[in-house]
Amino acid sequence: MTNEIRASHILVKTEEEANKLYDEIINGRDFAEVAEEVSLCPSGQNGGDLGFFGRGMMVKPFEDAAFALQKGEISKPVETQFGWHLILLTDKD
């Protein structure tokens, strides 16, 4: 079982915006560039990089989605109390 993962994310206010960005990224737009441009999270300045984290360190819906991804995979929009996230899994430990 994976103990830690490294992920990047983009945080926006609406599901509609998250879906639009998801489509753009799947069709070739750079995840980190999008994060820098639109993410509401301070991590956006670093291309959305959250670094390594383990279970119990993020809110449950985010954690569940992030740990279910394969390296290099981008999640469909995930809702938390903070808004809507797109998550890119960048590494597994």
C-alpha positions in Angstrom: 0.0 0.0 0.0 1.2 3.5 -0.9 2.2 5.5 2.2 2.8 8.8 0.5 2.0 10.5 -2.8 2.9 13.7 -4.4 0.2 15.6 -6.2 -0.5 18.9 -7.8 -3.9 20.5 -7.9 -6.0 23.3 -9.3 -8.7 24.8 -7.1 -11.6 26.8 -8.6 -15.0 27.8 -7.3 -17.4 26.0 -9.7 -17.8 22.6 -11.1 -18.4 24.2 -14.5 -15.0 25.9 -14.4 -13.3 22.7 -13.2 -14.9 20.7 -16.1 -13.8 23.3 -18.7 -10.2 23.3 -17.3 -10.2 19.5 -17.2 -11.1 19.4 -20.9 -8.4 21.9 -21.8 -5.8 20.0 -19.9 -6.8 16.6 -21.4 -6.5 18.2 -24.8 -3.0 19.4 -24.3 -2.9 22.5 -22.1 -0.2 22.3 -19.4 -1.5 21.5 -15.9 1.1 23.7 -14.1 0.5 26.7 -16.3 -3.3 26.4 -15.7 -2.6 26.2 -12.0 -0.5 29.3 -12.0 -3.1 31.2 -14.0 -6.4 30.3 -12.2 -5.9 28.2 -9.0 -7.3 29.8 -5.9 -4.9 27.9 -3.7 -1.5 29.5 -2.9 0.1 26.3 -4.3 -0.9 27.6 -7.8 2.2 29.8 -7.7 4.2 26.5 -7.8 2.2 25.0 -10.6 -0.2 23.5 -8.0 2.5 21.3 -6.4 1.4 20.2 -2.9 4.5 18.0 -2.3 4.4 14.6 -0.7 1.6 13.8 1.8 0.2 10.8 3.5 -3.3 9.6 4.4 -5.1 11.8 6.9 -3.3 15.0 5.8 -5.9 16.2 3.3 -9.7 16.4 3.4 -11.3 13.0 2.8 -12.8 13.6 -0.7 -9.5 15.0 -1.9 -7.5 12.3 -0.3 -9.7 9.5 -1.7 -9.4 10.9 -5.2 -5.7 11.5 -5.1 -4.8 8.1 -3.7 -7.0 6.4 -6.4 -5.0 8.0 -9.2 -2.1 6.4 -11.2 1.1 8.4 -11.6 0.5 11.0 -14.3 -3.2 10.7 -14.2 -5.5 13.7 -13.7 -8.8 13.4 -11.7 -12.2 14.5 -12.9 -13.4 17.4 -10.7 -13.5 16.7 -7.0 -15.7 18.7 -4.7 -14.5 19.7 -1.1 -15.6 22.4 1.3 -12.9 24.6 -0.4 -14.3 24.3 -3.9 -13.6 22.1 -6.9 -10.2 20.5 -7.5 -8.4 18.9 -10.4 -5.7 16.6 -9.1 -2.6 15.4 -10.9 -0.7 12.6 -9.3 3.0 13.2 -9.9 4.7 10.6 -7.7 4.1 7.7 -5.3 6.4 6.6 -2.5 
